[in-house]
């Protein structure tokens, strides 16, 4: 269970960071 908890905690911030990086990358490409 420890691995699942760690993965869940890591997954949450990752999902929050991705939306920020995606628009930023698209902005730079444009």
N, C-alpha and C positions, 0 to 999 in steps of 0.2 A: 504493500500500500504506500510505502514511503515514496517509491518511484513515481507512482501515479499522482501523488500530491504535488511533488516537485514539478512534474510535467504540467500539471494544471496551473500552478502558480506562474510557471514560465510562459505558458500559452497565453494567459490573460494579458500581460504587458506586451507580448509580441503582437497580439491582435490590435492593441491600442496604438502601438508604434507604427505598424504597417500603414494604416490610413493616413498618417502624417507624412510618411516617406513617399507614398504613391503620388499624392497631389504635388509634392515638392519636385519629384523626379519628372512628372508630366510637365510641370511649369518650366523646368530647365530645358526640356526637350523642345518645348514650344518656343 
